[in-house]
Amino acid sequence: MRQLKKWMLAAILICGTSVFMACSSNEDNPAPQPDINLAEKIVGKWMVAELNGEACPTNLKTVVTFDSPTKAYGSLSDFYSKSWNDEVEADVKINGNKILITAKEDDNTTHVLDVTVSSITDTDMVLSSDWTVLVDGKEVYQEAYEEERWERVKNDYESAFYGLWEGKVTRDLGDETNDELHRWECMAAGTYAFYDKVGDKWVEAPHYLADYFVDGTLLCTRWQDTKDSEELREWWEIESIKDDVVKATALRVREDGSTYTASFQMTRVQPETIDYSDKANWLAFPEITKDVDAIYIYSTSYVESSFDDGASNYVPIDNPEMIMFANGEYETNATLFEESCNVFAPYYRQAGMRYANEIAKKTGNIDTALAGLSYTDIKASLDYYFENCNNGRPFIIAGHSQGSAMVRYVLKNYFSEHLDYYQRMVAAYPIGFAITKDDLEAYPHLKFATGESDTGVIISYNTEGPKNVEENARNVAVLPGAISINPLNWKLDETYASASENKGSLVQNKETGAREFVDLGVDAQINLARGVIVTNTTAPVTEGKEFFGPASFHENDYSFFYKNLQENVAKRIAAYKNNN
């Protein structure tokens, strides 16, 4: 994955390296042939396998993802032109067996690929192509391939590749390696850190540039040690990621034009586990005084320092910023469960705001961030709790924001494997992160609440002001197909609940620091199209509009409806006891 000296290739034309981006159709190309149902069959992810009947070297491979018959995304790394494109958007036009793919590299450069497809199946596509590059409207490069074969990509290892890996570096002109182990930490943002072992410690090697991308099975890396040093690159095809081992190969070209296949293998570095028998690793570990428990998972508390240069994706559990904000949140949110429950709250190595936001932008949610260290810790804390603390009591699981995203992840994954525990769940309150219709369809054991006292159900909503809805603003906590229940009237439709139905919002007295219950004029109405709760209160909105939109009340999801939620917890517990 990392070369030890300058990459040397045979003198190969750079045509084909930007296969997904190209130019206007060649006048000599044949007219469109009868429709071969290309628009329907083309959708999916494809990668170049052969050029003019020869196996395509890995460094010339391109991945093209047709999201629809009119939109595609392409990924490539070209050593010669220094192109580096990770899922660059392109427009697609299909006419019979002809495809025209157009993309703008920058304000001056346009690529268009004119493709004629001779055959397409579920696994292969055979085509010819003309590629042209225009700069400021003038043709600067044109190349054609008489025959290419593309293969449909069945696996996409992008998310599976995130994390810390250990292996041996490769050399460029053969598959030899040295005997020293090295580590690569691959971040969702498309950067990686490279570590050498010095004595018994792992030390990050300084780099001016260290980027990678995975699209389908294609893995590309580039790096520079300093600003003035040469940029180096490598290309791999991932054969598999299984049992925490990634195996990859690359067809490479020697200086004499001959080819060879290099291989590479890395093993995922498993994180050290947190000892949850140590009460110091719990934000809250109560004396047992109630016959129902609550498990609370706090929201993103690793915020400002997560944007520092060199900041880690996940925060240690002794990080002062995280501890301070997590404890503050416990007071405003989790205390509402204390009236009815013994509240447990584990510290965990959560994803920082920067990393979580990068994941959300790239994938549409933060599941990939949760699946790393965060879930490792939460799973360990739940295992300890159920095996040593629960003693068969019914329980509630709740959270906020990232904590609610984790509750959602736990509901789908942990409880799928522990249905015996799940049967004792009074309710789940993943408030401040969306539960979607797709979640419920994919995991039949999950049920969303339909009223104020049903049990074994999920209670979720996100609180916004009208402007977020009007502008359809980006909110990292709101997903397509989101479902909300109104915490004032416990309805699922758009029935309006006035502020008079709000039994008390929690605020902190700025002078005394004491918690007080006040009337903030918080009403609530579901917007079904967006799947959120809309309130008309004049209370200050949540900061961070780049994450939550201009009129979000994200940090008030609990406090606005504190008394109503507290009462609802008691009602659901009573209903559970009556039925069990």
C-alpha positions as CSV (number, residue, x, y, z in Angstrom):
1,M,0.0,0.0,0.0
2,R,3.0,2.2,0.4
3,Q,5.9,2.2,-2.1
4,L,9.5,2.5,-0.9
5,K,10.9,4.1,-4.0
6,K,9.7,6.0,-7.1
7,W,7.0,4.2,-9.1
8,M,8.3,3.4,-12.6
9,L,5.9,2.4,-15.3
10,A,6.2,1.5,-18.9
11,A,5.4,4.4,-21.3
12,I,1.7,3.9,-21.4
13,L,-0.7,6.5,-22.8
14,I,-2.8,8.1,-20.2
15,C,-5.9,7.4,-22.2
16,G,-8.3,5.3,-20.3
17,T,-7.3,6.7,-17.0
18,S,-10.2,9.1,-17.2
19,V,-12.6,6.8,-18.8
20,F,-15.6,8.1,-17.0
21,M,-14.8,11.7,-18.0
22,A,-14.6,12.5,-21.7
23,C,-15.6,14.6,-24.6
24,S,-18.1,15.1,-27.4
25,S,-19.1,12.3,-29.7
26,N,-16.8,11.5,-32.7
27,E,-18.4,12.2,-36.0
28,D,-17.2,8.9,-37.4
29,N,-19.0,6.9,-34.7
30,P,-21.9,4.8,-36.0
31,A,-25.4,6.0,-35.4
32,P,-27.3,4.6,-32.4
33,Q,-28.5,1.0,-32.9
34,P,-31.8,-0.5,-31.8
35,D,-32.4,-0.1,-28.0
36,I,-30.7,-2.9,-25.9
37,N,-32.5,-1.7,-22.8
38,L,-29.3,0.0,-21.8
39,A,-30.9,2.6,-19.5
40,E,-32.2,-0.2,-17.2
41,K,-29.2,-2.4,-17.3
42,I,-26.5,0.2,-16.9
43,V,-27.5,1.2,-13.3
44,G,-24.9,0.0,-10.8
45,K,-21.1,0.1,-10.3
46,W,-18.7,-0.9,-13.1
47,M,-14.9,-1.1,-13.4
48,V,-12.7,-1.4,-16.5
49,A,-11.3,-5.0,-16.8
50,E,-9.8,-5.2,-20.3
51,L,-8.5,-2.7,-22.8
52,N,-8.3,-3.9,-26.4
53,G,-8.4,-7.5,-25.3
54,E,-5.6,-7.2,-22.7
55,A,-6.1,-7.3,-18.9
56,C,-6.1,-3.7,-17.7
57,P,-3.2,-2.8,-15.4
58,T,-4.6,-1.7,-12.0
59,N,-3.1,1.8,-12.3
60,L,-5.3,2.4,-15.3
61,K,-8.5,1.2,-13.8
62,T,-11.5,3.4,-13.4
63,V,-14.7,2.9,-11.4
64,V,-18.0,4.3,-12.8
65,T,-21.2,4.2,-10.8
66,F,-24.4,4.9,-12.7
67,D,-26.9,6.1,-10.1
68,S,-29.5,6.4,-12.8
69,P,-29.6,6.6,-16.6
70,T,-28.8,10.3,-16.3
71,K,-26.3,10.6,-13.5
72,A,-22.9,8.9,-12.9
73,Y,-19.9,9.1,-10.5
74,G,-16.4,8.2,-11.4
75,S,-13.2,7.5,-9.5
76,L,-9.7,7.3,-10.8
77,S,-6.1,8.1,-9.9
78,D,-3.8,9.0,-12.8
79,F,-0.1,9.1,-12.1
80,Y,0.8,11.1,-15.2
81,S,-1.7,13.9,-15.2
82,K,-2.0,13.8,-11.4
83,S,-5.8,13.5,-11.7
84,W,-7.3,12.4,-8.4
85,N,-11.0,11.9,-8.6
86,D,-13.1,10.2,-5.9
87,E,-16.7,9.8,-7.1
88,V,-16.7,12.9,-9.3
89,E,-20.2,13.6,-10.7
90,A,-20.9,13.4,-14.4
91,D,-24.0,13.8,-16.6
92,V,-25.2,10.9,-18.7
93,K,-27.2,10.8,-21.9
94,I,-28.3,7.4,-23.4
95,N,-29.6,7.0,-26.9
96,G,-30.1,3.4,-28.0
97,N,-26.7,1.7,-27.5
98,K,-24.8,5.1,-27.2
99,I,-23.8,6.7,-23.9
100,L,-22.4,10.3,-23.6
101,I,-20.8,11.0,-20.3
102,T,-19.8,14.6,-19.5
103,A,-18.0,16.0,-16.5
104,K,-16.3,19.2,-15.6
105,E,-12.9,18.7,-13.9
106,D,-12.7,22.4,-13.1
107,D,-14.0,25.8,-14.5
108,N,-11.7,25.4,-17.5
109,T,-11.6,21.7,-18.2
110,T,-14.3,19.5,-19.6
111,H,-14.2,15.7,-20.3
112,V,-16.6,13.8,-22.4
113,L,-16.7,10.1,-23.1
114,D,-18.6,8.9,-26.1
115,V,-19.4,5.2,-25.6
116,T,-20.9,2.7,-28.0
117,V,-22.0,-0.5,-26.2
118,S,-22.0,-3.7,-28.2
119,S,-23.3,-5.9,-25.4
120,I,-24.3,-5.8,-21.8
121,T,-25.3,-8.5,-19.3
122,D,-25.7,-8.7,-15.6
123,T,-21.9,-9.1,-15.2
124,D,-20.2,-7.6,-18.2
125,M,-20.4,-4.7,-20.7
126,V,-18.4,-4.6,-24.0
127,L,-17.9,-1.2,-25.6
128,S,-15.8,1.1,-27.6
129,S,-15.1,4.7,-26.6
130,D,-13.8,8.0,-27.7
131,W,-12.4,10.3,-25.1
132,T,-11.8,14.0,-25.6
133,V,-10.6,16.7,-23.3
134,L,-11.5,20.4,-23.8
135,V,-9.7,23.3,-22.1
136,D,-11.4,26.6,-22.5
137,G,-13.5,25.1,-25.2
138,K,-10.6,23.8,-27.3
139,E,-9.7,20.2,-27.8
140,V,-6.4,19.4,-26.2
141,Y,-6.5,15.6,-26.1
142,Q,-8.4,12.8,-27.9
143,E,-8.0,9.0,-27.7
144,A,-10.0,6.0,-28.7
145,Y,-10.3,2.4,-27.6
146,E,-11.7,-0.1,-30.1
147,E,-12.8,-2.5,-27.4
148,E,-13.1,-2.3,-23.7
149,R,-14.7,-4.8,-21.3
150,W,-16.2,-3.5,-18.0
151,E,-17.2,-5.7,-15.2
152,R,-20.0,-5.1,-12.8
153,V,-18.6,-4.5,-9.3
154,K,-20.3,-6.7,-6.8
155,N,-18.7,-5.5,-3.6
156,D,-18.1,-2.0,-2.2
157,Y,-15.4,-2.0,0.5
158,E,-15.4,1.8,1.2
159,S,-16.9,1.6,4.6
160,A,-15.3,-1.7,5.6
161,F,-11.8,-0.1,4.9
162,Y,-12.1,2.6,7.6
163,G,-10.0,1.9,10.7
164,L,-6.5,0.9,11.8
165,W,-4.6,-1.8,9.8
166,E,-1.3,-3.5,10.2
167,G,0.9,-5.0,7.5
168,K,4.1,-4.9,5.6
169,V,5.0,-2.3,2.9
170,T,5.5,-3.3,-0.7
171,R,8.1,-2.5,-3.3
172,D,7.3,-1.2,-6.7
173,L,8.9,-3.6,-9.1
174,G,8.0,-6.9,-7.5
175,D,5.9,-8.2,-4.7
176,E,8.8,-8.4,-2.2
177,T,8.3,-6.8,1.2
178,N,10.5,-5.8,4.1
179,D,10.1,-7.6,7.4
180,E,8.9,-4.6,9.4
181,L,5.3,-4.1,10.3
182,H,3.7,-0.8,9.7
183,R,0.2,0.7,10.4
184,W,-2.3,2.6,8.3
185,E,-5.2,4.5,9.9
186,C,-7.7,5.2,7.2
187,M,-10.2,7.9,8.0
188,A,-13.6,8.5,6.4
189,A,-12.5,11.9,5.1
190,G,-10.2,10.2,2.6
191,T,-6.9,10.8,4.5
192,Y,-4.7,8.3,6.3
193,A,-1.9,8.2,8.8
194,F,1.1,6.0,8.4
195,Y,2.9,4.7,11.5
196,D,6.4,3.2,12.0
197,K,7.2,1.2,15.1
198,V,10.0,2.8,17.1
199,G,11.0,0.6,20.0
200,D,7.7,-0.5,21.6
201,K,5.7,2.6,20.4
202,W,4.0,3.4,17.2
203,V,5.0,6.8,15.8
204,E,3.2,8.6,13.0
205,A,5.4,9.4,10.1
206,P,5.2,13.0,9.0
207,H,3.5,13.6,5.7
208,Y,2.6,16.7,3.7
209,L,0.0,14.6,1.8
210,A,-1.5,11.3,2.6
211,D,-4.8,10.5,0.8
212,Y,-6.7,7.4,-0.2
213,F,-10.0,6.4,-1.6
214,V,-11.9,3.1,-2.0
215,D,-14.6,2.8,-4.6
216,G,-16.0,-0.6,-5.0
217,T,-12.9,-2.8,-5.0
218,L,-10.5,-0.2,-6.3
219,L,-8.1,1.2,-3.6
220,C,-5.9,4.2,-4.5
221,T,-3.3,6.0,-2.4
222,R,-1.1,9.0,-2.9
223,W,1.4,10.7,-0.6
224,Q,4.2,13.3,-0.3
225,D,6.7,13.4,2.6
226,T,7.2,17.1,2.2
227,K,5.7,19.9,0.1
228,D,8.7,19.8,-2.2
229,S,9.1,16.1,-2.5
230,E,7.7,14.0,-5.3
231,E,4.1,12.8,-5.1
232,L,3.9,9.0,-5.1
233,R,0.9,6.8,-5.8
234,E,-0.3,3.2,-5.6
235,W,-3.2,1.2,-6.9
236,W,-4.8,-2.0,-5.6
237,E,-7.8,-4.2,-6.1
238,I,-9.3,-5.5,-2.9
239,E,-10.1,-9.2,-3.2
240,S,-11.7,-9.5,0.2
241,I,-12.2,-8.0,3.6
242,K,-13.1,-10.9,5.9
243,D,-12.4,-11.8,9.5
244,D,-10.6,-8.5,9.9
245,V,-8.1,-9.3,7.1
246,V,-7.9,-7.3,3.9
247,K,-6.4,-9.0,0.9
248,A,-5.5,-7.0,-2.3
249,T,-3.7,-7.6,-5.6
250,A,-2.4,-5.4,-8.3
251,L,-1.5,-6.1,-12.0
252,R,1.6,-3.9,-12.5
253,V,3.8,-3.1,-15.5
254,R,7.6,-3.2,-15.4
255,E,9.9,-0.8,-17.3
256,D,10.3,-3.4,-20.1
257,G,6.6,-3.7,-20.6
258,S,6.1,-7.1,-18.9
259,T,3.6,-7.4,-16.2
260,Y,3.4,-9.1,-12.8
261,T,0.9,-9.4,-10.0
262,A,1.7,-7.9,-6.6
263,S,-0.2,-8.9,-3.4
264,F,-0.8,-7.2,-0.2
265,Q,-2.4,-8.2,3.1
266,M,-3.3,-6.2,6.3
267,T,-4.9,-7.2,9.5
268,R,-7.3,-4.9,11.4
269,V,-5.8,-3.7,14.7
270,Q,-8.3,-4.5,17.4
271,P,-8.7,-1.7,20.0
272,E,-8.1,-2.3,23.6
273,T,-11.3,-2.9,25.5
274,I,-12.5,-0.7,28.3
275,D,-13.0,-2.4,31.7
276,Y,-16.6,-1.6,32.6
277,S,-16.3,-3.4,35.9
278,D,-14.4,-0.3,37.0
279,K,-17.1,2.3,38.0
280,A,-14.7,5.1,37.0
281,N,-15.5,4.2,33.4
282,W,-19.2,5.1,34.0
283,L,-20.6,8.6,34.0
284,A,-23.5,7.2,36.1
285,F,-23.4,3.9,38.0
286,P,-26.3,4.0,40.5
287,E,-27.3,2.3,43.7
288,I,-30.3,0.1,42.9
289,T,-33.4,1.7,44.4
290,K,-35.9,1.2,41.6
291,D,-37.3,-1.9,39.9
292,V,-36.6,-0.5,36.4
293,D,-33.3,0.6,34.8
294,A,-32.4,3.2,32.2
295,I,-29.3,3.2,30.0
296,Y,-28.4,6.6,28.7
297,I,-25.9,7.2,25.9
298,Y,-24.8,10.8,25.7
299,S,-24.4,12.9,22.5
300,T,-21.3,14.3,20.8
301,S,-19.3,15.9,23.6
302,Y,-16.0,15.8,21.7
303,V,-16.6,18.9,19.6
304,E,-14.2,21.9,19.4
305,S,-11.0,19.9,19.9
306,S,-12.0,17.4,17.3
307,F,-11.2,20.1,14.7
308,D,-7.7,20.6,15.9
309,D,-4.8,19.6,13.6
310,G,-4.0,16.0,14.2
311,A,-7.1,15.3,16.3
312,S,-8.1,11.7,16.5
313,N,-11.4,10.4,15.0
314,Y,-12.4,9.0,18.4
315,V,-11.9,10.6,21.8
316,P,-10.3,8.8,24.9
317,I,-12.7,8.4,27.8
318,D,-10.6,10.6,30.0
319,N,-10.8,13.6,27.6
320,P,-11.7,16.7,29.7
321,E,-13.8,18.3,27.1
322,M,-15.9,15.2,26.6
323,I,-16.3,14.5,30.3
324,M,-17.4,18.1,31.0
325,F,-20.1,18.2,28.2
326,A,-21.3,14.7,28.9
327,N,-21.9,15.4,32.5
328,G,-23.6,18.7,31.7
329,E,-25.9,16.8,29.2
330,Y,-26.7,14.2,31.8
331,E,-28.2,17.0,34.0
332,T,-30.4,18.4,31.3
333,N,-31.5,15.2,29.7
334,A,-30.9,11.9,31.6
335,T,-32.1,13.2,35.0
336,L,-35.7,12.9,33.8
337,F,-35.3,9.1,33.9
338,E,-34.1,9.2,37.6
339,E,-37.6,9.6,39.0
340,S,-38.6,6.1,37.7
341,C,-35.3,4.4,36.9
342,N,-31.8,3.4,38.1
343,V,-29.8,5.3,35.4
344,F,-26.6,3.8,34.0
345,A,-24.5,5.9,31.6
346,P,-21.2,4.5,30.2
347,Y,-18.3,6.6,29.1
348,Y,-17.3,5.6,25.6
349,R,-14.8,6.5,22.9
350,Q,-17.2,8.5,20.7
351,A,-16.6,9.9,17.3
352,G,-15.7,13.6,17.3
353,M,-17.9,16.2,15.6
354,R,-15.5,16.6,12.7
355,Y,-15.3,12.9,12.0
356,A,-19.1,12.3,12.4
357,N,-19.9,15.2,10.1
358,E,-17.4,13.9,7.5
359,I,-19.1,10.5,7.6
360,A,-22.6,12.0,7.4
361,K,-21.6,14.0,4.3
362,K,-20.1,11.0,2.6
363,T,-22.6,8.3,3.5
364,G,-25.8,10.1,4.5
365,N,-25.7,8.9,8.1
366,I,-23.0,8.2,10.8
367,D,-23.3,4.5,11.1
368,T,-19.8,4.0,9.8
369,A,-18.4,6.2,12.6
370,L,-20.5,4.3,15.2
371,A,-19.3,0.9,13.9
372,G,-15.8,1.6,15.1
373,L,-14.5,2.2,18.6
374,S,-17.8,3.7,19.7
375,Y,-19.8,0.5,19.2
376,T,-16.9,-1.6,20.6
377,D,-17.3,0.3,23.9
378,I,-21.1,0.5,24.0
379,K,-21.3,-3.2,23.2
380,A,-18.8,-4.0,26.0
381,S,-20.7,-1.8,28.5
382,L,-24.0,-3.4,27.6
383,D,-22.5,-6.9,28.0
384,Y,-21.2,-6.0,31.4
385,Y,-24.5,-4.4,32.4
386,F,-26.8,-7.3,31.4
387,E,-24.4,-9.9,32.7
388,N,-23.6,-8.2,36.1
389,C,-26.1,-5.4,36.9
390,N,-29.5,-5.9,35.3
391,N,-30.6,-9.0,37.3
392,G,-33.7,-9.5,35.0
393,R,-35.2,-6.0,35.6
394,P,-37.1,-4.3,32.7
395,F,-35.1,-1.4,31.2
396,I,-35.3,1.7,29.0
397,I,-32.5,2.7,26.6
398,A,-32.2,6.3,25.7
399,G,-29.8,8.8,24.2
400,H,-29.4,12.1,22.3
401,S,-27.9,13.0,19.0
402,Q,-24.9,10.7,18.4
403,G,-26.0,8.8,21.5
404,S,-29.4,8.3,19.9
405,A,-27.7,7.3,16.6
406,M,-25.9,4.7,18.8
407,V,-29.2,3.6,20.4
408,R,-30.6,3.2,16.8
409,Y,-27.5,1.1,16.0
410,V,-27.8,-1.0,19.1
411,L,-31.5,-1.6,18.5
412,K,-30.7,-2.9,15.0
413,N,-27.6,-4.9,15.8
414,Y,-27.0,-5.7,19.5
415,F,-30.6,-6.5,20.3
416,S,-31.0,-8.6,17.1
417,E,-28.4,-10.9,18.7
418,H,-30.0,-10.6,22.2
419,L,-33.7,-10.9,21.8
420,D,-34.0,-12.3,25.3
421,Y,-32.8,-8.9,26.6
422,Y,-34.9,-7.0,24.1
423,Q,-38.1,-8.6,25.4
424,R,-37.6,-6.7,28.7
425,M,-37.3,-3.3,27.0
426,V,-40.0,-1.0,28.3
427,A,-39.2,1.5,25.5
428,A,-36.3,3.2,23.6
429,Y,-35.9,6.9,23.5
430,P,-33.4,7.7,20.7
431,I,-34.4,11.4,20.7
432,G,-32.5,13.9,18.5
433,F,-31.6,11.4,15.7
434,A,-34.0,10.0,13.1
435,I,-35.5,6.6,13.1
436,T,-36.7,5.9,9.6
437,K,-39.3,3.8,7.8
438,D,-36.5,1.8,6.2
439,D,-35.2,1.0,9.7
440,L,-38.5,-0.5,10.7
441,E,-38.9,-2.4,7.4
442,A,-35.3,-3.9,7.6
443,Y,-35.6,-4.9,11.3
444,P,-39.0,-6.4,11.9
445,H,-38.5,-6.6,15.7
446,L,-38.4,-2.8,15.9
447,K,-41.8,-1.0,16.5
448,F,-42.4,2.7,16.6
449,A,-44.7,4.1,19.2
450,T,-48.3,4.8,18.3
451,G,-49.4,6.5,21.5
452,E,-48.4,7.5,25.0
453,S,-48.4,4.2,26.7
454,D,-47.5,1.4,24.3
455,T,-44.4,-0.6,25.3
456,G,-41.5,-2.3,23.6
457,V,-41.5,0.6,21.2
458,I,-39.3,3.5,19.9
459,I,-40.0,7.1,20.8
460,S,-38.1,9.5,18.6
461,Y,-38.2,13.0,17.1
462,N,-36.1,16.0,16.1
463,T,-37.1,19.5,17.0
464,E,-36.8,22.3,14.5
465,G,-38.2,25.8,13.7
466,P,-40.2,26.7,10.6
467,K,-37.2,28.0,8.7
468,N,-35.4,24.7,8.6
469,V,-38.5,23.2,7.0
470,E,-39.0,26.1,4.6
471,E,-35.4,25.9,3.4
472,N,-35.3,22.1,3.6
473,A,-32.1,22.7,5.5
474,R,-29.4,20.1,6.0
475,N,-29.6,18.6,9.5
476,V,-27.2,15.7,10.2
477,A,-29.8,14.3,12.7
478,V,-32.6,14.2,10.1
479,L,-32.6,11.3,7.6
480,P,-34.9,10.6,4.6
481,G,-38.0,8.8,5.7
482,A,-37.7,10.0,9.3
483,I,-40.6,9.4,11.7
484,S,-41.5,11.5,14.7
485,I,-44.0,11.3,17.5
486,N,-45.3,14.5,19.1
487,P,-44.1,14.6,22.7
488,L,-47.0,16.9,23.7
489,N,-50.0,14.9,22.4
490,W,-48.3,11.6,21.5
491,K,-49.8,11.5,18.0
492,L,-48.1,10.5,14.7
493,D,-50.1,12.9,12.5
494,E,-49.9,16.7,12.1
495,T,-52.4,17.4,14.9
496,Y,-51.2,20.7,16.5
497,A,-50.2,20.7,20.2
498,S,-50.3,24.2,21.7
499,A,-47.8,25.4,24.3
500,S,-50.5,25.0,27.0
501,E,-50.0,21.3,26.7
502,N,-46.4,21.6,27.6
503,K,-46.0,20.8,31.3
504,G,-42.6,22.4,31.7
505,S,-39.3,23.2,29.9
506,L,-36.0,22.8,31.8
507,V,-33.6,25.8,31.8
508,Q,-30.5,26.6,33.8
509,N,-30.6,29.9,35.8
510,K,-27.6,31.8,34.5
511,E,-27.1,33.6,37.9
512,T,-27.5,30.7,40.3
513,G,-26.8,27.7,38.0
514,A,-29.9,26.0,39.4
515,R,-32.3,24.1,37.1
516,E,-35.7,25.6,36.8
517,F,-38.9,24.7,34.9
518,V,-40.4,27.5,32.9
519,D,-42.9,28.2,30.1
520,L,-40.9,28.9,26.9
521,G,-43.9,28.9,24.7
522,V,-42.9,25.6,23.2
523,D,-45.6,24.2,21.0
524,A,-45.2,21.2,18.7
525,Q,-46.5,20.0,15.4
526,I,-45.2,17.2,13.2
527,N,-44.2,18.0,9.6
528,L,-44.8,14.6,8.0
529,A,-42.9,15.4,4.8
530,R,-39.7,16.1,6.7
531,G,-40.4,13.8,9.6
532,V,-39.6,16.4,12.4
533,I,-41.3,18.3,15.2
534,V,-41.8,22.0,14.4
535,T,-42.1,24.5,17.2
536,N,-42.8,28.3,17.0
537,T,-41.0,29.2,20.3
538,T,-38.8,32.3,20.3
539,A,-36.1,30.6,22.4
540,P,-32.6,30.8,20.9
541,V,-31.8,28.2,18.2
542,T,-29.0,25.7,18.4
543,E,-25.6,27.0,17.3
544,G,-23.9,25.2,14.4
545,K,-26.2,25.8,11.5
546,E,-23.7,24.1,9.1
547,F,-24.6,20.9,11.0
548,F,-28.2,21.4,12.0
549,G,-29.6,24.2,9.8
550,P,-30.5,27.8,10.6
551,A,-33.5,27.0,12.9
552,S,-32.8,23.8,14.8
553,F,-33.5,23.3,18.5
554,H,-31.3,20.2,18.5
555,E,-29.8,20.8,21.9
556,N,-33.3,21.3,23.4
557,D,-34.8,18.1,22.2
558,Y,-35.1,16.9,25.8
559,S,-35.2,20.1,27.8
560,F,-38.1,21.7,25.9
561,F,-40.4,18.7,26.7
562,Y,-38.7,17.6,30.0
563,K,-41.8,17.3,32.2
564,N,-43.9,15.6,29.4
565,L,-41.1,13.1,28.8
566,Q,-40.7,12.4,32.5
567,E,-44.4,11.8,32.8
568,N,-44.4,9.6,29.7
569,V,-41.6,7.4,31.1
570,A,-43.7,6.7,34.2
571,K,-46.8,5.9,32.1
572,R,-44.9,3.4,29.9
573,I,-43.3,1.7,32.9
574,A,-46.8,1.4,34.5
575,A,-48.2,-0.1,31.3
576,Y,-45.3,-2.5,31.1
577,K,-45.9,-3.7,34.6
578,N,-49.6,-4.2,34.0
579,N,-48.9,-6.3,31.0
580,N,-46.0,-8.4,32.4
